[in-house]
Every structure is written in structure tokens, then in C-alpha cells.
């Protein structure tokens, strides 16, 4: 798939707990996938470890987790164009498992952590949606298409997948004109229609959820400003909201609590920029923070591993840099170097504490409130979602895009500062707005659970 849209970079990250980070990257077209981990006791691994394989650099990798001690890696093989996956469990790393699904524009998200199931999504040769489920193995044949009715978009960008709960995926992509499209998927199958969300954009989006039935969607417009759209549980907002900035990359959005959003992107000079939203106090930050660093060449990947803890990864060439938010302040930049491909460094190797890196944070432009991310003070904050996985966007989640799988209470209804209390509604109810089929739409399923749950997918 070729397009003029700015796609995601070669990084992806996830956290199975607040004390664990796993990061993967690609080393160029036809190269292997590399992995680096951090834990709260030992710090970072001393070096990247090579997971092998030969991957297409235009399709960002995905890394997901089903919970403590589990990882699921995906990439697109550079020779066959097939999706291929690798797992990490208490037994160690598996070998790469190639699927029959041949796509571009890979996006993936956890489907149900209780059954260790995943859906991978991509764009077929004719611009149609292609998807395939995995639960212990790839299940049957890939599904071509998605919705059964209405206009079928010809997709022309990498896909981004978000999830606000088990057995819920929301897929986003751009058509050849730069307009945004959305399709929902729940246990009974795909929605009956794609949602045409309009606009005209220059980058792939980032989608994130702060709780049940809430989706926030961000994308860079043709005017280089950040654009925002959201689903409030009943409808999509009536129009896109411009949040300013002068951006030169896709955004990466994450949420660490109910009513809280943090968005990261690169400026035209390659520096890292940040904008936050707090539904309970200031709404949208009045000006972007310049977090400095760089100049970077690869879009950022943000991770929210627990409440009020953020990690942002970004690359300049092959060198990966990391900026942590430690609850009250930004820490110094850390340099994790270029992957060496040293397969002699096992995943379980005792990591060393990272060195504080070179670039320092530049002073942020003045704002009318604290430029740094502070704790959410919403009364609902105590019911903040538990983040099970974040990808990217990517992104989740999942998201690569930031991608999340969460368990959460009902969110605040606050939206943007301009439309916090309500939005002019698109027609329809909660189900109609997302075009999700009712129970009568069940199609033939595949029994995939090894516990007590069955995963139904449309064929």
C-alpha cells in the first residue's frame, strides 16, 4: 500500500504492570525485530535482544499483553507480506508463527485478555479491510471486508485499533482523499456500516479510551494542527476540533485515568511536543509544552503504565530516546542507543540501571496552568480504568498507535473544552451511532477458548 500519509514509526511499547515496560523496534526493511525491557527492580536490560524475523519497515510492529508475564508481538514479513506473531509466557519466547493473512497497514488489539485472544487488522490489495483472530493459534481463514451494508471505504493508510473493554475493537483508517473512517466490532460481529467521520488529514490517527464507551481520536490535519474527535457513548461529536500546534508527525495519545488525556507529537524542528486534557479542571491546556530533545525522525510512542506515570519513546535514526514523567516532573532524557541485534542477551538477563541521557528538556512555553501533567482531580478518578495493554498505535489499544484494553467504570461525560457538556449529535442511539449489530446479527462462529469463553468471529 502506498500513500502520501505520514505513517507510524518503527517503535511500539506496552506495560503489563506499573513495574514493567517492553519496547520493540524494527531496524529497517527486511531486518529483524528488536526487544528491550525494564522492570522496577533491575531497571533496563543492558542491551537490545534480537527476536529475529525479516520485517517490512513500512508496517510498524505491534506489542500487546494479556496481563502479567505475557507478551504478543506482531509484524509483517518483508518477503511474503504475511502477518507473523511471537509470544512470550512463563515458558519463554515462542518461534515466529506466520499467518496466511497478506496485508499492509497492520493494526492489532487484544480482543479478550481472559482467553488470550487477539485480532489483527490490515488493508488488502484492493483497499478493503482484512482481519484475522488468534487464540492459541490463527483461526480459520482471514475475513475479507467488515460491514455488510453501506459504503465500503477504499482504505489507503495504516490502521489504528482502540479498545475500551473486552470484546470491543474500534478500527480507524483514512481513504485516499484523507477522510477518516471508523468501524466497530463487538462479540456479535462487525457493525453494519462504516462511520464516515470526514475531515482531510495528513497522518494516521491515534485512538485512546479513558473508560467504557469513550473514544478520543486524534490526527494531524493538512494544516499541521492537531485535530480531535470523540465518541461520548451515544454519538460522535458533530465536528472536528482543532487543538493547534505545528506538527510534523502523527500524534500518540494515552490516558492514565478517567477524564485525562496526554498527546505527544513532533514539531517541524523535530522536538517533542505535549498537550494535556483534564475534564475536571482546566479542560485543554492553553498551549503546547515543548519537551525538547531531538531532532527526532520517528513519531513518538507514549505509554501510560499506571496513574500519573507516563513514558514517551522516540527515535532519531536508529537511536531510541526515552522521556519519563514520574508523577510530579519530567525526568532527564534517557538514551537507549541503537539495537545491536545481540541475540546472546536473553530476555531474562538482569538489566542495568539506565544512564541519564544527553538531551535536556527545554523550557516550555508559558501556559495559564501547569504545563506538566498533574493528577486528575475528577470525582471519578478513584474509578480510573485499569490499563491492561497499550499499543499503538497505533493503538491502543491500541495504538501504532497508542492502544489500550481497559476495565473501567462509566466515564465522565466531559469532552473537549469547547464541547465538554454535550455535542451536537449524529443521528441514532449508542448502538446506531457506532453501527454495531444487535444479537440477531450473529454469524457463524469459531470456538476458540481453552477456558470457558467462546470467541465469535464473522466469516
C-alpha positions, 0 to 999 in steps of 0.5 A: 500500500502506498500513500502520501500519509505520514505513517507510524514509526518503527517503535511500539511499547506496552506495560503489563504492570506499573513495574514493567515496560517492553519496547520493540523496534524494527531496524529497517526493511527486511531486518529483524525485530528488536526487544528491550525491557525494564522492570522496577527492580533491575531497571533496563536490560543492558542491551537490545535482544534480537527476536529475529524475523525479516520485517517490512519497515513500512508496517510498524510492529505491534506489542500487546499483553494479556496481563502479567508475564505475557507478551504478543508481538506482531509484524509483517514479513518483508518477503511474503507480506504475511502477518507473523506473531511471537509470544512470550509466557512463563515458558519463554519466547515462542518461534515466529508463527506466520499467518496466511493473512497478506496485508499492509497497514497492520493494526492489532488489539487484544480482543479478550485478555481472559482467553488470550485472544487477539485480532489483527487488522490490515488493508488488502490489495484492493483497499478493503479491510482484512482481519484475522483472530488468534487464540492459541493459534490463527483461526480459520481463514482471514475475513475479507471486508467488515460491514455488510451494508453501506459504503465500503471505504477504499482504505489507503493508510495504516490502521489504528485499533482502540479498545475500551473493554473486552470484546470491543475493537474500534478500527480507524483508517483514512481513504485516499482523499484523507477522510477518516473512517471508523468501524466497530466490532463487538462479540456479535460481529462487525457493525453494519456500516462504516462511520464516515467521520470526514475531515482531510488529514495528513497522518494516521490517527491515534485512538485512546479510551479513558473508560467504557464507551469513550473514544478520543481520536486524534490526527494531524490535519493538512494544516499541521494542527492537531485535530480531535474527535470523540465518541461520548457513548451515544454519538460522535461529536458533530465536528472536528476540533482543532487543538493547534500546534505545528506538527510534523508527525502523527500524534500518540495519545494515552490516558492514565485515568478517567477524564485525562488525556496526554498527546505527544507529537513532533514539531517541524524542528523535530522536538517533542511536543505535549498537550494535556486534557483534564475534564475536571479542571482546566479542560485543554491546556492553553498551549503546547509544552515543548519537551525538547530533545531531538531532532527526532525522525520517528513519531513518538510512542507514549505509554501510560503504565499506571496513574500519573506515570507516563513514558514517551519513546522516540527515535532519531535514526536508529537511536531510541530516546526515552522521556519519563514523567514520574508523577510530579516532573519530567525526568532527564532524557534517557538514551537507549542507543541503537539495537545491536541485534545481540541475540546472546542477551536473553530476555531474562538477563538482569538489566542495568540501571539506565544512564541519564541521557544527553538531551535536556528538556527545554523550557516550555512555553508559558501556559495559564496552568501547569504545563506538566501533567498533574493528577486528575482531580475528577470525582471519578478518578478513584474509578480510573480504568485499569490499563491492561495493554497499550499499543499503538498505535497505533493503538491502543489499544491500541495504538501504532498507535497508542492502544489500550484494553481497559476495565473501567467504570462509566466515564465522565461525560466531559469532552473537549473544552469547547464541547465538554457538556454535550455535542451536537449529535449524529443521528441514532442511539449508542448502538446506531451511532457506532453501527454495531449489530444487535444479537440477531446479527450473529454469524457463524462462529469459531470456538476458540477458548481453552477456558470457558469463553467462546470467541465469535468471529464473522466469516 
